[in-house]
C-alpha cells in the first residue's frame, strides 16, 4: 500500500493535530510513499510540507457543511476517486461522517485516527455519531493512548481493530543549548477554554507572590480567548512577568530558551506540547488531566504531575524547579531521554506495519 491520503478538517490550522499529521505525512513521503493531504477547506499549510506531497482542498473556505451534506459527500467522493488512495486516514474521527458515505463502492482502506480523548466530544453530535459508525464500519481505529483504546473497545463494542500508535515529536535534531536558557516558564497552545491558560495565570500569580520576580511566564498561541487572557493578566497585575506571543511555525526558539514547561489544560488527547518540550530537554509540570500527561510524564523523573485544578500544588511544583537548578537540569535530561521513544523514525514503523497488515488482510495486533 503505497498511496496514502490524509483527510483533515483544515490543514491551515496551527494546532498539534495538524503538526503531527504533517510530520507523519512528510516521513512517509521521504520513505517513498505517494502522499496526499486532502483538506476539507483550505490548502495553505501553516507547517512545512514535503514538496512531493499533494495538498488538495474540497472547499476554499469553511461552511456549515452539515447543512448541505449530500453535496459535500459528492464533491468529496470526486476528490477521492481522483486521488485513488490505498489507505485514507481520517485525521479526527469526526471526518469519518463524510468519508464513510463517500467511500461506498470504492476499494481503499478507510481508517480513523482519533486525536481527542474518548470522554471529550466538544458537544459535537457529529463526533458522537462518527465514532459509532467508525466502530462498526471503518477498517481500523487508531488511538493515541491505551486508556482511550480501552474506552473505544468497552464502550462502543467495536467490531474493528483498535490499536494505539503514539504521536511523534515533530522535531528530529537537538543541539546543546543549555547556555541559551533563560528564567522562563513556557506554555504553548491555542488560546481556548480547553488549554486552561486562565488557570495558569492564577498559578503564576501565586509564584509571583513568592517573590520570583526575575522569572517570566511566556504563553505562545493564538485563539478566541486572546482578549480575555490579556485582560486577566492586567487584572492580576502580571503585566511585568507574563508575555503573550502569537502562534508561530518557529516554536523551536521558545523551547530552546525556556527553562521549564508548564501545561494547565482542562483535558487533552495526547498533548503534543509535552512531547515537543521534553525533546528540547525541558522539565515538565502538568495537571494530570484526562488523558495523556500521565502516559508521557513519569512523576518526579522527567517532570511533575499535579492533581487537575490544584493551583497551589502546581505553583509549588514550579517553585521547586525554579529554586533548584540542579534538579531542573536533571529532570530536563530525563525528559530528553524519554522523548527518544517518540522520535518519528520510531513511530513510523508502527504505521508501516499497519499498512502492510491491511494490505495482506492479516489480523491486526492491537499493540502496534
NORVENSUL-V240958 format. One record per residue. RES is the residue in one letter. PSI is psi in degrees with one decimal (* if undefined). D_LAST is the distance of its C-alpha to the last C-alpha in whole Angstrom. Layout:
# NORVENSUL-V240958
RES:PSI:D_LAST / RES:PSI:D_LAST
This chain:
# NORVENSUL-V240958
X:104.7:18 / X:-10.5:19 / X:106.0:21 / X:131.3:19 / X:126.5:20 / X:121.8:20 / X:114.6:22 / X:155.1:23 / X:-56.4:26 / X:119.8:28 / X:-7.6:27 / X:-16.4:30 / X:166.4:29 / X:12.1:28 / X:178.0:25 / X:-33.7:22 / X:-45.7:20 / X:-40.3:22 / X:-45.7:22 / X:-33.1:18 / X:-47.2:18 / X:-36.6:21 / X:-47.2:19 / X:-43.4:16 / X:-44.5:19 / X:-43.4:21 / X:-42.4:18 / X:-40.9:17 / X:-42.3:21 / X:-26.8:22 / X:3.5:19 / X:4.5:22 / X:149.1:20 / X:119.2:23 / X:134.7:22 / X:138.3:24 / X:115.1:24 / X:109.9:26 / X:128.0:27 / X:-38.2:29 / X:137.3:32 / X:143.0:33 / X:36.2:31 / X:86.4:32 / X:139.1:29 / X:-34.0:30 / X:159.3:27 / X:130.8:28 / X:136.7:26 / X:131.5:26 / X:-17.8:29 / X:-11.9:28 / X:132.4:26 / X:130.0:28 / X:118.2:28 / X:138.0:30 / X:145.5:31 / X:-41.8:32 / X:154.2:35 / X:-29.0:36 / X:170.6:37 / X:135.5:35 / X:173.2:37 / X:83.1:37 / X:-31.4:35 / X:-15.9:35 / X:-22.9:38 / X:53.6:38 / X:-44.9:35 / X:-41.3:36 / X:-40.0:37 / X:-46.2:34 / X:-39.9:32 / X:-46.8:34 / X:-40.4:34 / X:-41.7:30 / X:-39.7:30 / X:-42.7:33 / X:-44.2:30 / X:-40.7:27 / X:-32.7:30 / X:-37.2:31 / X:-37.2:27 / X:56.8:26 / X:153.0:22 / X:-36.6:20 / X:131.7:17 / X:125.7:19 / X:112.6:17 / X:109.7:19 / X:90.3:18 / X:127.3:19 / X:-32.7:20 / X:-26.6:23 / X:-20.1:23 / X:-23.3:22 / X:-27.0:26 / X:-45.4:27 / X:-25.1:25 / X:-51.1:24 / X:-38.1:28 / X:-24.9:28 / X:-9.9:26 / X:125.6:28 / X:-8.0:29 / X:144.2:27 / X:82.5:24 / X:161.5:21 / X:127.7:18 / X:103.8:18 / X:158.0:15 / X:129.6:15 / X:100.1:14 / X:126.9:15 / X:-6.8:17 / X:155.4:19 / X:153.8:19 / X:-33.2:20 / X:1.2:23 / X:113.4:24 / X:-6.4:26 / X:33.9:28 / X:33.5:31 / X:112.9:29 / X:-29.7:30 / X:-43.7:28 / X:-40.7:25 / X:-46.7:26 / X:-42.8:26 / X:-38.7:24 / X:-41.9:21 / X:-41.0:23 / X:-44.4:23 / X:-36.1:19 / X:-19.6:18 / X:-33.3:20 / X:-4.8:21 / X:177.6:18 / X:-18.7:15 / X:152.0:12 / X:131.3:12 / X:122.3:10 / X:161.7:11 / X:-19.1:11 / X:156.4:12 / X:-33.1:11 / X:-43.7:15 / X:-33.7:15 / X:-48.7:12 / X:-38.9:15 / X:-43.1:17 / X:-46.0:16 / X:-46.2:16 / X:-32.0:19 / X:-15.6:21 / X:0.6:21 / X:55.4:20 / X:137.6:17 / X:-0.7:18 / X:161.4:15 / X:138.9:11 / X:119.0:10 / X:158.2:6 / X:122.2:7 / X:119.4:7 / X:154.3:10 / X:145.1:13 / X:159.5:14 / X:138.0:18 / X:-3.8:20 / X:148.1:22 / X:-12.3:22 / X:141.2:25 / X:129.5:27 / X:161.9:31 / X:108.3:33 / X:25.3:34 / X:-28.6:35 / X:-15.9:39 / X:-10.6:38 / X:138.0:37 / X:163.8:39 / X:72.4:40 / X:132.0:38 / X:126.7:35 / X:143.6:33 / X:132.9:31 / X:140.0:30 / X:171.9:29 / X:143.2:30 / X:76.2:34 / X:168.7:33 / X:-40.3:33 / X:-41.4:30 / X:-12.1:29 / X:30.0:32 / X:-26.1:35 / X:-40.0:38 / X:-37.1:36 / X:-36.3:36 / X:-36.4:39 / X:-40.1:41 / X:-44.1:39 / X:-31.7:40 / X:-40.9:44 / X:-44.7:43 / X:-46.5:42 / X:-32.8:45 / X:-12.8:48 / X:16.8:47 / X:38.8:48 / X:59.4:45 / X:-13.6:47 / X:-5.0:46 / X:148.0:43 / X:152.9:41 / X:122.9:38 / X:123.4:37 / X:123.1:35 / X:117.8:34 / X:167.2:33 / X:158.0:35 / X:179.9:35 / X:-16.2:37 / X:15.2:38 / X:-45.6:40 / X:-44.0:43 / X:-39.2:43 / X:-41.5:41 / X:-41.3:44 / X:-37.8:46 / X:-35.4:44 / X:-43.4:45 / X:-41.5:48 / X:-40.1:49 / X:1.7:47 / X:49.7:49 / X:15.0:46 / X:-25.1:47 / X:-18.2:48 / X:-4.8:45 / X:129.4:42 / X:133.1:41 / X:131.6:39 / X:143.2:38 / X:160.6:37 / X:143.7:33 / X:150.8:33 / X:6.6:31 / X:50.1:32 / X:-17.8:30 / X:-37.9:30 / X:-40.5:33 / X:-42.3:33 / X:-37.6:30 / X:-27.5:32 / X:-10.7:35 / X:166.6:34 / X:-25.4:34 / X:145.0:32 / X:137.5:30 / X:132.9:30 / X:128.4:28 / X:27.0:30 / X:147.4:28 / X:-34.6:29 / X:159.6:25 / X:171.0:22 / X:-79.6:19 / X:94.9:17 / X:110.9:20 / X:-32.9:20 / X:-32.9:23 / X:-39.3:22 / X:-46.3:19 / X:-46.4:22 / X:-43.0:25 / X:-25.4:23 / X:-26.9:23 / X:15.0:26 / X:26.9:27 / X:129.7:28 / X:142.8:28 / X:138.0:27 / X:126.0:29 / X:146.0:27 / X:141.6:28 / X:64.7:25 / X:170.0:25 / X:126.3:22 / X:176.1:20 / X:-59.6:18 / X:-41.0:21 / X:-15.6:20 / X:-6.5:16 / X:-42.2:18 / X:124.7:21 / X:109.9:22 / X:130.2:25 / X:16.6:28 / X:-74.0:26 / X:3.8:25 / X:-171.0:26 / X:124.8:28 / X:135.4:27 / X:141.0:30 / X:131.9:30 / X:120.4:30 / X:-5.0:33 / X:92.4:35 / X:-39.9:37 / X:-41.6:39 / X:-37.8:36 / X:-42.2:34 / X:-40.6:38 / X:-39.6:38 / X:-42.4:35 / X:-43.9:36 / X:-37.8:39 / X:-46.9:38 / X:-35.8:36 / X:-40.3:39 / X:-18.7:41 / X:86.7:39 / X:-37.2:38 / X:-43.5:37 / X:-38.4:35 / X:-45.5:34 / X:-41.1:33 / X:-41.9:31 / X:-39.2:29 / X:-39.1:28 / X:-40.9:28 / X:-33.8:25 / X:-44.0:23 / X:-44.5:23 / X:-39.2:22 / X:-29.1:19 / X:-21.1:18 / X:-29.6:17 / X:-13.2:14 / X:12.2:14 / X:142.6:15 / X:-30.7:15 / X:-26.5:15 / X:-49.0:12 / X:-35.2:10 / X:-24.8:11 / X:-35.9:9 / X:-37.7:6 / X:-45.3:8 / X:-39.4:10 / X:-41.2:8 / X:-46.5:8 / X:-42.4:11 / X:-41.5:12 / X:-40.0:11 / X:-39.6:13 / X:-38.1:16 / X:3.3:16 / X:35.1:16 / X:162.1:13 / X:135.9:12 / X:128.1:8 / X:120.0:6 / X:-8.6:6 / X:32.6:4 / X:*:0
